[in-house]
Structure formats: structure tokens, C-alpha cells
Amino acid sequence: MAELYEPLMARLAATSGTLKKLSFSVARVANVEQWASEAEEKLIDLRKAGAFRGKGTLFQKASEILKRAWETGGAAEVVSAMAEFRQLYQKDLLDHSPVAHTDQAEFRAWSKRFAQWLYSIDHISISYGIEYDGIEIRKLSPGTRGIVLLLLYLALDDNDNRPLVIDQPEENLDPKSVFDELVSLFIEAKSRRQVIMVTHNANLVINTDADQIIIAESGPYPHGSLPPISYRSGGLENAEIRKTVCDILEGGESAFQERARRLRVRLER
């Protein structure tokens, strides 16, 4: 898996900003509890006196000797750990057989099932995923996870020239992250494909230099039917469009004046 994703990681390493903090992780996961439970339920008699009397003892001993080798060791380390486990506990495990040793046919059949369980790999799985700054992506906050996934998509999908439709890419993101991370990638993306975006964020409308802005407005709800919706469109060079963009996205001139009053800043006209 590491070799398979090596080209992806090479591209990420050549980028800057948030994307440079992304990494790909591959790990073996050993479910020792599953492995031990299978033997306790189907292969050994936990009622007999001995090293493995009672549920959970096998899991504890296997975790101490086998888990690390199964998850991080190479072939030689796994062989060594299995040999150590057998040397310490195989006789005890055989003594916990639910079949009498004198019943050769039944004991032989049980021994075969025991060996298949002992060397099975059903409890071993491969876990792989994307990490951001050393943290697994599923453990990130919604805002950070959103920007990481969107940046990953925009940065790596540079060979696709089909129209791209995105609904509120700024959701859960702070304005600085929108400006620092998204604006440049959207400008680059629109040079090779059409980008259609639904947004309430001024940074994405103004700083990406949108070629066409469509403003949707809904009227009052008439009784028993849906409200009428009207549309206006134009570019940022249109004064009316600029004023409407300012009103919708930033609250209009009065909002600027109110901010200036709170911050004790004088706005020049």
C-alpha cells in the first residue's frame, strides 16, 4: 500500500501550506481478542485446571508475546514470537483440549483445527488512511477535515477539465483559512475548467475574481405554495452587482459603519 500511494505522497510533498502536512499511513492491525476468543469458544475447555482456566487468560498472554510482532515485526520477528509462544504455552493449550488424548481419531481432528487456528491470519488486517499533521483525518474537527479534503481534491484533480460544482466550500471554515488555502486553488482550477460555486463567503466571490455572479432572491411565501425566486446575474465590474454582493455577503454599508464604530476606526468616503 505504501508503494501504491507513493506517487500521491510525492506530489503532496512538493506542495506548500496545509497540503504539505498531509501524510499517508499504512499499518497492520492484530485483533488479538478475536483470535483468543475463537479458541476459547471453539477449541479449548476453560473449565479445566491449568494455565488457561477462565475466559481472558489466553488474550492476556497472547497480547504480551504476539501482538507487537504481529503488528510491527518482520517475518523473522513473527516466527520468533510464535516459537516463543508455543514453547511457553503449547503444552498447556493441549492440556485444555475438550477431547481426551486417548481418543486418537477425535484428538487428531481437534489437533488439526487447533493448528489451523494457531497459524491463522483472519485476525490480521491492514489499516491505511490520510493523516494531517500526524492526526488521523477522521479525528480532526469538521472545519479542518473539510478544508483538508477539499484541498486534497482540488490539488490532485488537476487533469480533469469537466465542470466542477461545489456547494458552500467555506462551511465550517474560518475566513483566514478560506483566503489562505482555497482562493489560490480555485483561481488555478478555473483556468482549466468551469467552476460553479454556491457560497456566502466574500473571499471566494471577490478574491477568486468570479467571472459571473448569479444572485438568487426569494419573495414572500404565498399561502399553500412555494415562494417566487428571482435571479440577477453580472460581473464584478457591474456597480449594481458589486453593491448587492456587498449587501448579501457582508451586511452592506451600514454593517461596515457599525464595525468601524465598534473598532473606533474612521472610514473615508
C-alpha positions in Angstrom: 0.0 0.0 0.0 2.9 2.4 0.8 4.3 1.8 -2.7 0.9 2.2 -4.3 0.4 5.6 -2.8 4.0 6.8 -3.1 3.3 8.9 -6.3 0.5 10.7 -4.3 2.7 11.4 -1.4 5.5 12.7 -3.7 3.0 15.3 -5.2 1.9 16.3 -1.7 5.5 16.8 -0.6 6.1 19.2 -3.4 3.2 21.4 -2.4 3.1 24.1 0.4 0.7 25.1 3.2 -1.8 22.7 4.5 -1.2 20.1 1.9 2.4 19.7 2.9 1.2 18.5 6.3 -0.7 15.5 4.8 0.8 12.1 5.0 -0.3 8.5 4.2 -0.2 5.8 6.9 -0.3 2.0 6.5 -0.4 -0.3 9.5 -1.1 -3.9 10.4 -3.8 -4.3 13.0 -3.9 -7.5 15.0 -7.2 -8.3 16.7 -5.7 -10.5 19.4 -9.0 -10.6 21.3 -10.8 -12.0 18.3 -8.0 -14.6 17.8 -8.1 -15.6 21.5 -12.0 -15.7 21.7 -12.2 -18.1 18.8 -10.0 -20.6 20.6 -11.8 -20.1 23.9 -15.2 -20.6 22.3 -14.4 -23.5 20.0 -11.2 -25.2 20.8 -10.2 -25.2 24.5 -12.0 -26.2 27.7 -11.8 -23.2 30.0 -13.2 -25.3 32.9 -10.1 -27.4 33.2 -7.4 -26.6 35.8 -4.4 -25.1 34.1 -2.7 -22.0 32.7 -5.8 -21.1 30.6 -8.5 -21.6 33.1 -11.2 -18.9 32.8 -12.0 -16.5 29.9 -9.5 -13.8 29.0 -6.3 -15.6 30.1 -5.3 -16.6 26.5 -5.9 -13.0 25.3 -3.6 -11.6 28.0 -0.8 -14.0 27.4 -1.0 -13.6 23.6 -1.0 -9.8 23.9 2.2 -9.9 25.8 4.1 -12.1 23.4 2.5 -11.9 20.0 0.7 -8.5 19.5 3.8 -6.3 18.9 5.4 -8.8 16.4 2.1 -9.3 14.6 1.6 -5.5 14.1 5.1 -4.1 13.6 7.6 -7.0 13.2 9.0 -8.5 10.1 8.7 -12.2 9.1 11.7 -13.3 11.3 10.2 -11.5 14.4 6.8 -13.1 13.8 8.4 -16.6 13.6 10.4 -15.9 16.7 7.4 -14.7 18.7 5.3 -17.7 17.6 8.1 -20.1 18.6 8.3 -18.4 22.0 4.5 -18.6 22.5 4.5 -22.3 21.5 7.4 -23.1 23.8 5.7 -21.5 26.7 2.1 -22.4 26.3 1.5 -25.2 23.7 1.6 -28.0 26.2 -0.9 -26.1 28.4 -3.2 -25.4 25.5 -3.1 -29.1 24.5 -4.0 -30.0 28.1 -7.1 -27.8 27.8 -8.3 -29.9 24.8 -12.0 -30.8 25.2 -11.2 -34.1 23.6 -9.5 -36.9 25.5 -5.9 -37.6 24.3 -6.7 -41.3 24.3 -9.4 -40.9 21.6 -6.9 -40.7 18.8 -9.3 -40.1 15.9 -11.1 -37.2 17.7 -7.9 -35.8 19.1 -6.3 -35.9 15.7 -9.2 -34.0 14.2 -9.1 -31.5 17.0 -5.3 -31.0 16.7 -5.8 -30.1 13.0 -8.4 -27.4 13.9 -6.1 -26.2 16.6 -3.1 -25.8 14.3 -5.2 -24.0 11.7 -6.3 -21.6 14.4 -2.8 -21.1 15.8 -1.4 -20.0 12.5 -4.5 -18.3 11.1 -4.3 -14.7 9.8 -8.0 -13.9 9.9 -7.4 -11.6 12.8 -4.8 -9.6 10.9 -6.0 -6.6 8.8 -4.4 -3.7 7.0 -5.4 -0.2 8.1 -4.5 2.7 5.9 -5.5 6.4 5.8 -4.6 10.0 5.5 -3.1 11.9 8.4 -2.9 15.7 8.8 0.0 16.9 10.9 0.2 13.4 12.5 -3.5 13.1 13.3 -5.8 10.6 11.5 -8.2 12.6 9.3 -11.3 11.2 10.9 -10.3 12.6 14.3 -10.0 16.2 13.0 -12.5 18.9 13.7 -15.2 19.3 11.0 -13.6 22.5 9.8 -10.1 21.2 9.5 -11.3 17.9 7.9 -13.4 19.9 5.4 -10.6 22.0 4.2 -8.1 19.1 4.1 -10.4 17.0 1.9 -11.3 19.9 -0.4 -7.7 20.9 -0.8 -6.7 17.3 -1.5 -9.4 17.1 -4.2 -8.5 20.4 -5.8 -4.8 19.9 -5.8 -4.8 16.3 -7.1 -7.7 16.6 -9.6 -5.7 18.8 -12.0 -6.1 16.6 -15.1 -9.9 16.8 -15.0 -11.5 19.5 -17.3 -15.1 18.7 -16.5 -17.2 21.4 -14.8 -16.9 21.4 -11.0 -19.9 22.1 -8.9 -19.3 22.8 -5.2 -21.9 23.8 -2.5 -20.6 26.1 0.2 -16.9 25.0 0.3 -16.4 27.5 3.2 -18.7 25.7 5.6 -17.1 25.2 9.0 -14.0 27.2 7.9 -12.7 30.4 9.3 -12.3 33.3 6.8 -8.5 33.3 7.1 -8.4 29.6 6.1 -10.7 30.3 3.2 -8.4 33.1 1.9 -5.1 31.4 2.6 -5.9 28.0 1.3 -8.9 28.0 -1.0 -8.7 31.1 -3.1 -5.5 30.3 -4.9 -6.6 26.8 -5.7 -9.9 28.0 -7.1 -8.2 30.6 -9.2 -5.9 27.8 -10.6 -8.8 25.4 -11.1 -10.9 27.9 -13.1 -8.1 28.3 -15.6 -8.7 24.8 -16.9 -12.3 24.1 -16.0 -15.6 25.7 -15.3 -16.2 26.1 -11.5 -19.7 26.7 -10.3 -19.9 27.5 -6.6 -22.7 28.2 -4.1 -21.3 30.4 -1.3 -21.9 33.1 1.3 -18.2 34.0 1.7 -16.9 37.2 0.3 -13.4 36.0 -0.1 -14.5 33.3 -2.5 -16.6 35.7 -4.6 -14.3 38.7 -4.7 -10.8 37.3 -4.4 -11.3 34.5 -6.9 -12.4 37.2 -9.4 -15.6 35.4 -10.3 -16.5 35.9 -14.0 -20.2 35.6 -13.5 -22.2 36.1 -10.3 -25.8 34.9 -10.0 -27.8 36.4 -7.2 -30.9 34.5 -6.1 -33.6 36.2 -4.1 -36.8 34.7 -2.8 -40.1 36.6 -2.3 -42.7 36.2 0.4 -44.3 32.8 0.9 -47.8 32.8 -0.7 -50.4 30.6 1.1 -50.2 27.0 0.0 -47.3 27.3 -2.5 -43.6 27.9 -2.7 -42.1 31.4 -2.7 -41.2 33.0 -6.0 -37.4 33.1 -6.7 -35.8 35.7 -8.9 -32.3 35.8 -10.3 -29.9 38.5 -11.4 -26.5 38.0 -12.9 -23.5 40.0 -13.9 -19.8 40.6 -13.4 -18.0 42.4 -10.6 -17.5 45.3 -13.0 -21.2 46.0 -12.7 -21.8 48.5 -9.9 -25.2 47.1 -9.0 -23.8 43.6 -8.7 -21.0 44.8 -6.5 -23.4 46.6 -4.2 -25.6 43.5 -4.0 -22.7 41.3 -3.3 -21.6 43.7 -0.5 -25.1 43.7 0.9 -25.6 40.0 0.9 -22.2 38.8 1.9 -21.0 41.5 4.3 -24.2 43.1 5.5 -23.9 46.3 3.4 -22.5 49.7 4.1 -24.3 50.0 7.4 -22.6 46.9 8.6 -19.2 48.4 7.7 -20.1 51.6 9.5 -21.2 49.7 12.6 -17.9 47.7 12.7 -16.0 51.0 12.3 -17.9 52.5 15.2 -17.1 49.5 17.5 -13.5 49.5 16.5 -13.2 53.3 16.6 -12.0 53.5 13.1 -12.7 56.4 10.8 -13.9 55.3 7.3 -13.1 57.6 4.4 -15.8 58.2 1.8 
